[in-house]
């Protein structure tokens, strides 16, 4: 399931998306893909003309892979965040951001 965030009267509104048809009329400013299925990636590709790289969260984090700009203006940013463990040790979580046509 995708979470899409839109602006309504200057406030961020979250909507859960369960189909490509539900995504079509929305004007999101942020689309949250946590463990997306191939089908959900397809919805994003069709709606925004964006292809999510298959290596978006690979282990290689060389400096050149952390931030880059595509020829079409997309900005790609990858970073690790330290998450405090509630029932275990702290761990790193890799997060990737793509800014495409003013949508994160």
MODANOR-V190856 format. One line per field, one symbol per residue. psi: psi as a letter, one per 20 degrees, with the letter a starting at -180 (. if undefined). Layout:
psi = ???
//
This chain:
psi = qqppprpoljqppppppjrhhhhgiqmqipponolqrhghhhgggghikpppqhkhkrholqgiihpqprhjipppppqpppppphkarqqqppppqpoolkp.
//
